[in-house]
Amino acid sequence: MAKAKQPTIKDVARLAGVSKTTVGRVINGEDQRVAEATRERVLAAIAMLGYERNIIASSLRTDQTLMIALSIPDITNPFWPEVARGVQDACEAHGYTIALLNSDWDAKREIAHLQTVRRNRFDGLLINPIRITNAELRALKTPAVLLGSGEAFPDFDSVGSDSAGAVATALEHLIALGHTRIGLIAGISQRNRPDTRYHGYVEVLLRHGLPLDQDLIVRCSYSQAEGFAAMRRLLSVPHPPTAVLAGNDILAIGALIAAREAGLTVPRDLSIIGIDDIQAASTTSPPLTTVAKPKYEIGVQAANLLLARIRGLGPDTPCHLLLQGQLQVRETTCAPA
């Protein structure tokens, strides 16, 4: 059976009794250049014919594909879906489609993502980088915005969360409750950058005149299993902590399970606090106290900056935004016994 012929812009114009130019203006959203009655007639013809815009042909004429790439390092990390949703909502409102790329912490795959963006002529790139450099991103010659602090990318806009501020917020909460012996499960970053959580932890303890005990600090990968193992290690020291700050909620959930298996009651025997406020944080037993990062808003603001750059409307100098987290007090923290 022969494949049915797809309706063309000529077919729409013929049925609506207008020119191809007018149809193009309606499709491109140039409503101010088309009378309302004409616009409605064109839209009715499009619906009747089942016309769909040929993006490939359109991109050859306009040098736009209406495609934006979103490159993240770990699609299994529950932090990223809310960011991606913010990106998608902001971009789709302006007619753009999002292509999700997962680097899986693989530097070669990340470079391949840049090649994909270039080869498929994407209009823009949103990326949480792991190994690429500012120079490599400049060489791409495609509008790009960083998801993160962007401190190593001075030539690009960036939108991230204030991780140091989140650490300070969590620790101030524990200290206000009366805790002075606070452990840290500090996740090890796979990026080449300073350990923000560790340095923030040290800074807050020094500011409050609290002792820095290296026995109370465990560095590990960001996984629930590693959080479990880290908590068991903290509970084995001669003088265990009365409270623990985990570098993210995934680590905190592992720590919570380890504390429960050790026979401790949280928070009566041990307070635990995380960072991120992923969906699972409110469903643990007991629900996890955490510092909520504005994940959806990060995605929206990053997308809006990128859309402005694509249209040539961005600020004269790169914009670097760090959004603040908010303390979410639930049921895993209280005053020490």
C-alpha positions as CSV (number, residue, x, y, z in Angstrom):
1,M,0.0,0.0,0.0
2,A,1.4,3.4,-1.0
3,K,2.1,5.8,1.9
4,A,-0.5,8.5,2.2
5,K,0.8,11.9,1.1
6,Q,1.2,14.3,3.9
7,P,-0.6,17.6,3.6
8,T,1.6,20.6,2.7
9,I,1.5,24.3,3.5
10,K,0.2,24.7,-0.1
11,D,-2.8,22.5,0.7
12,V,-3.5,24.6,3.8
13,A,-3.3,27.8,1.9
14,R,-5.5,26.5,-0.9
15,L,-8.2,25.3,1.6
16,A,-8.1,28.5,3.6
17,G,-8.0,30.7,0.5
18,V,-4.9,32.6,1.6
19,S,-1.2,32.7,0.5
20,K,1.5,30.4,1.8
21,T,3.1,33.5,3.4
22,T,0.0,34.0,5.5
23,V,-0.1,30.4,6.6
24,G,3.6,30.6,7.6
25,R,2.8,33.7,9.7
26,V,0.0,31.8,11.5
27,I,2.3,28.8,12.1
28,N,5.1,31.0,13.4
29,G,2.8,32.8,15.8
30,E,3.0,36.2,14.1
31,D,-0.5,37.0,15.1
32,Q,-0.1,40.7,14.9
33,R,0.4,40.4,11.1
34,V,-2.7,38.4,10.4
35,A,-6.4,39.4,10.9
36,E,-8.1,37.3,13.5
37,A,-10.7,36.0,11.0
38,T,-8.0,34.9,8.6
39,R,-6.0,33.3,11.4
40,E,-9.0,31.2,12.5
41,R,-9.6,30.1,8.9
42,V,-6.0,29.0,8.6
43,L,-6.2,27.1,11.9
44,A,-9.4,25.4,10.8
45,A,-7.7,24.3,7.5
46,I,-4.7,23.0,9.5
47,A,-7.0,21.0,11.7
48,M,-9.1,19.7,8.9
49,L,-6.1,18.5,6.8
50,G,-4.1,17.2,9.8
51,Y,-1.2,19.4,8.7
52,E,2.1,19.1,10.7
53,R,5.0,21.5,10.2
54,N,8.0,20.0,8.6
55,I,10.7,21.0,11.0
56,I,13.6,19.9,8.9
57,A,12.5,21.9,5.9
58,S,11.7,24.9,8.1
59,S,15.1,24.7,9.7
60,L,16.8,25.0,6.3
61,R,14.9,28.2,5.6
62,T,15.1,29.8,9.1
63,D,18.4,28.2,10.4
64,Q,16.3,27.1,13.5
65,T,15.4,23.6,14.5
66,L,13.3,24.5,17.6
67,M,15.3,21.8,19.4
68,I,17.2,22.3,22.7
69,A,19.4,19.7,24.3
70,L,19.4,19.1,28.0
71,S,22.6,17.2,29.1
72,I,22.6,15.9,32.7
73,P,25.1,13.6,34.4
74,D,22.8,11.0,36.0
75,I,19.2,10.4,34.8
76,T,18.6,8.1,37.9
77,N,19.3,10.9,40.4
78,P,15.8,12.1,41.5
79,F,17.1,15.6,41.7
80,W,17.0,16.0,37.9
81,P,13.4,15.2,36.9
82,E,12.1,18.4,38.5
83,V,14.8,20.4,36.8
84,A,14.0,18.8,33.5
85,R,10.3,19.6,34.1
86,G,11.0,23.2,34.6
87,V,13.1,23.3,31.4
88,Q,10.4,21.5,29.4
89,D,7.6,23.8,30.6
90,A,9.5,27.0,29.9
91,C,10.8,25.9,26.5
92,E,7.6,24.2,25.2
93,A,5.7,27.4,25.9
94,H,7.8,29.0,23.2
95,G,7.5,26.1,20.7
96,Y,10.8,24.3,21.5
97,T,11.2,20.6,22.0
98,I,13.7,19.2,24.5
99,A,16.1,16.3,23.8
100,L,17.3,14.7,27.0
101,L,20.9,13.5,27.0
102,N,22.4,11.5,29.9
103,S,26.2,11.6,30.2
104,D,26.2,9.1,33.1
105,W,29.4,10.7,34.4
106,D,31.2,9.7,31.3
107,A,33.5,12.4,29.9
108,K,33.6,10.8,26.4
109,R,29.8,10.6,26.3
110,E,29.7,14.3,27.3
111,I,31.9,15.2,24.4
112,A,29.6,13.1,22.2
113,H,26.7,15.2,23.4
114,L,28.4,18.4,22.1
115,Q,28.9,16.7,18.8
116,T,25.2,15.7,18.7
117,V,24.3,19.3,19.4
118,R,26.5,20.5,16.6
119,R,25.6,17.8,14.1
120,N,21.9,18.2,14.5
121,R,22.0,22.0,14.6
122,F,20.3,22.3,18.0
123,D,19.3,25.9,18.7
124,G,20.7,25.7,22.3
125,L,22.2,23.6,25.1
126,L,21.5,23.4,28.8
127,I,24.2,21.3,30.5
128,N,25.4,20.3,33.9
129,P,29.0,19.7,33.0
130,I,31.4,17.1,34.4
131,R,34.6,17.4,32.4
132,I,34.2,19.9,29.5
133,T,35.9,23.2,29.7
134,N,34.8,26.8,29.1
135,A,37.0,26.8,25.9
136,E,35.3,23.6,24.6
137,L,31.9,25.0,25.2
138,R,32.9,28.3,23.4
139,A,34.1,26.2,20.4
140,L,30.6,24.7,20.1
141,K,29.3,28.1,18.9
142,T,25.8,27.3,20.1
143,P,24.0,29.3,22.8
144,A,24.5,27.4,26.1
145,V,23.5,27.9,29.7
146,L,25.1,26.0,32.7
147,L,23.0,24.2,35.3
148,G,25.1,24.7,38.3
149,S,27.3,27.4,39.8
150,G,29.1,28.0,36.5
151,E,32.2,29.2,38.4
152,A,34.5,27.5,35.8
153,F,32.5,28.9,32.9
154,P,32.9,32.7,33.0
155,D,31.7,33.1,29.4
156,F,28.3,31.5,29.9
157,D,25.1,32.2,31.9
158,S,24.5,29.8,34.8
159,V,21.7,28.9,37.2
160,G,22.3,26.7,40.2
161,S,21.5,26.2,43.9
162,D,23.5,27.7,46.8
163,S,25.0,24.4,48.1
164,A,27.1,26.2,50.7
165,G,24.0,28.1,51.9
166,A,22.1,24.8,52.1
167,V,24.8,23.3,54.3
168,A,24.8,26.4,56.6
169,T,21.0,26.3,56.8
170,A,21.0,22.6,57.8
171,L,23.7,23.0,60.4
172,E,22.2,26.2,61.9
173,H,19.0,24.2,62.4
174,L,20.8,21.4,64.2
175,I,22.9,23.8,66.4
176,A,19.8,25.7,67.3
177,L,18.3,22.5,68.6
178,G,21.3,22.1,70.9
179,H,23.5,19.7,68.9
180,T,27.3,20.2,69.3
181,R,28.5,16.9,68.0
182,I,27.4,16.7,64.4
183,G,28.6,14.2,61.9
184,L,28.9,14.8,58.1
185,I,28.4,12.3,55.3
186,A,30.1,14.3,52.6
187,G,29.4,12.9,49.1
188,I,32.5,12.8,46.8
189,S,31.9,14.9,43.7
190,Q,32.9,13.3,40.4
191,R,33.7,16.8,39.1
192,N,37.0,18.6,39.4
193,R,36.0,21.2,41.9
194,P,36.2,22.0,45.7
195,D,34.1,20.0,48.1
196,T,31.5,22.6,48.9
197,R,29.7,20.6,51.6
198,Y,32.9,19.8,53.5
199,H,34.2,23.4,53.5
200,G,30.8,24.7,54.4
201,Y,30.6,22.3,57.3
202,V,34.0,23.3,58.6
203,E,33.2,27.0,58.3
204,V,30.0,26.8,60.3
205,L,31.6,24.7,63.1
206,L,34.4,27.2,63.4
207,R,32.0,30.1,63.4
208,H,30.2,28.6,66.4
209,G,33.3,27.5,68.2
210,L,32.6,23.8,67.9
211,P,35.4,21.3,67.7
212,L,36.2,19.7,64.3
213,D,36.5,16.0,64.8
214,Q,37.7,14.1,61.7
215,D,36.1,10.9,63.1
216,L,32.7,12.5,62.5
217,I,33.4,13.1,58.8
218,V,32.9,10.3,56.2
219,R,33.4,10.9,52.4
220,C,31.6,8.5,50.0
221,S,29.9,8.3,46.7
222,Y,26.4,9.7,46.3
223,S,24.3,6.5,46.7
224,Q,21.9,5.1,49.3
225,A,24.2,2.1,49.9
226,E,27.1,4.4,50.6
227,G,25.0,6.5,52.9
228,F,24.1,3.3,54.8
229,A,27.7,2.3,55.1
230,A,28.8,5.8,56.2
231,M,26.3,5.9,59.0
232,R,27.4,2.5,60.3
233,R,30.9,3.9,60.4
234,L,29.8,7.0,62.3
235,L,28.0,4.9,64.8
236,S,31.1,2.8,65.4
237,V,33.4,5.6,66.6
238,P,34.0,5.9,70.4
239,H,31.9,9.0,70.7
240,P,29.2,8.9,68.0
241,P,27.4,12.1,66.8
242,T,24.0,13.2,68.2
243,A,23.1,14.5,64.7
244,V,24.2,13.9,61.1
245,L,24.1,16.1,58.0
246,A,24.1,14.1,54.8
247,G,25.3,15.7,51.6
248,N,22.0,14.9,49.8
249,D,18.7,13.1,50.5
250,I,19.9,9.9,48.9
251,L,22.7,9.6,51.4
252,A,20.4,10.7,54.2
253,I,17.9,7.9,53.4
254,G,20.7,5.3,53.5
255,A,21.8,6.8,56.9
256,L,18.3,6.6,58.2
257,I,17.9,3.0,57.3
258,A,21.3,2.2,59.0
259,A,20.3,4.0,62.1
260,R,17.0,2.1,62.3
261,E,18.8,-1.3,61.8
262,A,21.3,-0.3,64.6
263,G,18.3,-0.1,66.9
264,L,18.2,3.7,67.2
265,T,15.1,5.7,67.2
266,V,15.2,8.8,64.9
267,P,15.2,11.6,66.0
268,R,15.1,10.7,69.7
269,D,18.5,8.9,69.7
270,L,19.9,10.6,66.5
271,S,18.9,13.5,64.3
272,I,19.4,13.2,60.6
273,I,19.0,16.0,58.0
274,G,19.5,15.9,54.2
275,I,19.7,18.3,51.3
276,D,17.6,18.6,48.1
277,D,14.1,17.6,49.2
278,I,13.6,14.9,46.6
279,Q,10.1,13.3,46.4
280,A,11.2,10.3,48.6
281,A,12.2,12.6,51.4
282,S,8.6,13.1,52.5
283,T,7.8,9.4,52.4
284,T,10.5,8.0,54.6
285,S,9.7,6.7,58.0
286,P,9.9,9.1,59.7
287,P,9.7,11.8,57.0
288,L,13.1,13.4,56.4
289,T,14.0,16.9,57.5
290,T,15.9,18.5,54.6
291,V,16.9,21.7,52.8
292,A,14.7,22.0,49.7
293,K,16.6,23.2,46.6
294,P,14.4,25.0,44.0
295,K,14.8,22.4,41.4
296,Y,11.9,23.3,39.1
297,E,12.8,27.0,39.3
298,I,16.4,26.2,38.4
299,G,15.1,24.6,35.2
300,V,12.7,27.5,34.4
301,Q,15.3,30.3,34.9
302,A,18.0,28.4,33.0
303,A,15.6,27.8,30.1
304,N,14.5,31.5,30.0
305,L,18.1,32.6,30.0
306,L,18.9,30.3,27.1
307,L,15.8,31.4,25.1
308,A,16.9,35.0,25.5
309,R,20.4,34.1,24.2
310,I,19.0,32.2,21.3
311,R,17.0,35.3,20.3
312,G,20.0,37.6,20.9
313,L,18.3,39.3,23.8
314,G,20.5,38.2,26.7
315,P,22.4,40.5,29.0
316,D,25.7,42.1,27.9
317,T,27.6,40.1,30.4
318,P,27.0,36.5,31.6
319,C,24.5,36.1,34.4
320,H,25.3,33.8,37.3
321,L,22.3,32.9,39.5
322,L,22.5,30.9,42.7
323,L,19.0,30.2,44.1
324,Q,18.5,29.7,47.8
325,G,17.2,26.6,49.5
326,Q,14.5,26.5,52.2
327,L,14.5,24.4,55.4
328,Q,11.8,21.7,55.4
329,V,11.4,20.6,59.0
330,R,9.8,17.2,59.2
331,E,10.3,14.4,61.8
332,T,14.0,13.4,61.7
333,T,15.4,16.2,63.9
334,C,14.9,17.2,67.5
335,A,16.9,18.4,70.5
336,P,19.6,15.9,71.7
337,A,18.5,13.5,74.4
